[in-house]
Amino acid sequence: MSTAIGSKNVKSDNKLVTASLILGGVVIAAMMIFGILMLFAQGGVINVSDAAFYQFLTIHGTGMIGAAALAAAGVMWYFLGKYVELSKKVFIWFLALVLVGVVLVVIGVFSFEYASAWTFLYPLPAISANAWGVTGALLYLFGMLILGTGFLLLYIDTGRAIIKNYGSLGKGLGWDVLSGKKRVEDAPPKAVVASTMVTIVNVTALIAGAAVLIMNIINVINPSFTFDPMLAKNLTYAFGHIFANAIIYMAVIVVYELLPKYAKRPWAVTKLFLVAWTMSTVFTLLIYTHHMLMDFSMPKWMLIMGQALSYANGIPVLVVTAYGALMVVHKSGIKWDMASGLAFMSMLGWTIGAIPAIVDATIVVNHVMHNTKWVPGHFHMYMGLGAVVMLFSFMYYLAKIDSNVQETKLDKFAFWCYTIAMMAISIQFLVSGALSTPRRWAIHYPGWMTPAVFGAIAGVFLVIATTIFIIHFLRYVKNRGTLGSDLHEEKAA
C-alpha cells in the first residue's frame, strides 16, 4: 500500500480542520477504552459497579457519536470550502461550543454520576431513583444543548454558503438538473450535494433535539412541568438517529473526493446520483420510526413507514456510492496507500453494516431483536468500519498532501489490525443478539459472557490500531506545511 503521486510545496491552511480531527480522534480512542471496560465487565473478567457501568455506557454512546460527528464536520467543511465560501469565525465558534459542551457532559457523568445513556428519555433525567441528582442531569442536558448549538451554527453557515453560491438548497441537491433547467454537466459537485443533504437533515434533527432537551431541563428544574412521553421519545430519536446517520453522509465526501484522484478517473455526477441523494434526504428524516416499532401506542402507519423506508434507505446513496467506487477503481491501476485503502475499505463496512440494520427494521424481527446486542452489532460495523474509517482515511490524506511524513509498515499493520478487530467486535455483538443477549445490561448470565470477552480482547487490538493512526496524524500536525503531494491541487469530477 504505497504510492508516489508527485509532490510540491503546499502551504498549510488546515489548522481548524486538524483541530476537529485531533479532538475527534482522541475522544474516539478514549470511548473505545470505555467500550472495552464494559465488555470485560459483562464477561465477568473485571468488577465494575452497576452505577459505573451505566456512566461508561452514557459517555461511550454520547462521546463516540459526538466525536465522530465533530471530525466528520471537519471533513465536510474542508471539502465544501473548495466550492463555496464558508466562515472561519463560525467554525471557531463551533469548536468552542463543542469543547464547552464536552466539558459539561463529562463533569455531569463522572462527577455527578449522571447515567441515562445518550437517549436521556423523559422522564428519566428527573426521575432516577436517586442514582443521580439535579446537578448531574442539568450539566449533561445543558452540555448536550450547547453541543447541539455549536453544530447548528455550523450547518446554518453551510446552508447560507450553499444558497449564496447555488441559489437554494434544492439547487444544491441538483433539482434544477433533474427538472431539466440545467445540464447534468453543470450539476453541483458531489461534495456540495452531500453537504446540502446533511445541512437539511441535521438542522431538522438539531431543532428536534433542542426542543426535547429544553423540555427535559424545565422538567428537571420544575417537576410539575410535564409533557407527553411518546412525543419526547419521537423527538429524541428524530434527533439522535438522524444526527448519527448524517455522520457517514459527511464522511463519505472523502470517498467521493479521493478515489477519483488516486484512480485518475472522473466520477461524474449523474441524474441517478442526484435522485439517490434526494431520496436519502427524505428517508433519513423519517426512518427513525423503526426505533418505535415496539411502542404499541404509535400510529400504525408510522410503524409501517418506518419498516418500508428503512428497507429503502440503504439503496439510493449506498448502492450508487458503493457501485461508483468499484467502477472508479476497477482496472484503474490505482496505487494503494493508507488514505485510498481506508477510503475503499469503508465501503465494505458501510455495505455490510447496513444489512443487519435492515433485518432489524422488520417489525416481526424487531419485536424480538431490537433490545438485544444485535443493534450495537450493526451500528459498530456501520460506524466503526464505515464512517470512522473514512475519517482516518482523511487524516492520512492530509498527512500526504501537506507534510513529508511517510507511511510505514506499522501503519499497514494498523490497517489490517483495525479492520479485523472491528469486524470481530461487530460479529460478537451480532452473535450475542442472535443468542438474545440484552443490550444495556450491566450484568450478564454465564451463557452470554463468552462473546463479550471475545469482543473486549478484539477491542484492545482496535485501540492499538487507532492509536497508531492518531500518532501518524500527530506527526503530520508537527510537520505540516512541508513537502507534500500535488494531489491536493486536483479536483474530483
Buried (B, 14 or more C-beta within 10 A) or exposed (E): BEBEBEBEEBEBEBEBBBBBBBBBBBBBBBBBBBBBBBBBBBBBBEEBEEEBBBBBBBBBBBBBBBBBBBBBBBBBBBBBBEBBEBBEEBBEBBBEBBBBBBEBBBBBBBEBBBBBBBBBBBBBBBEBEEBBEBBBBBBBBBBBBBBBBBBBBBBBBBBBBBBEBBEEBBBBBBBBBBEEEBEBEEBBBBBBBBBBBBBBBBBBBBBBBBBBBEBBBBBBEEEEEBBEBEEBBBBBBBBBBBBBBBBBBBBBBBBBBBBBBBBEBEBBBBEEBBBBBBBBBBBBBBBBBBBBBEBEEBEEEBBEBBBBBBBBBBBBBBBBBBEBBEBBBEEBEBBBBBBBBBBBBBBBBBBBBBEBBBBBBBBEBBEBBBBBBBBBBBBBBBBBBBBBBBBBBBBBBBBBBBBBBEBEEEBBEBBEBBBBBBBBBBBBBBBBBBBBBEBBBBEBEEEBBBBBBBBBBBBEBBBBBBBBBBEBBBBBBEBBBBEBBEBBEBEBE
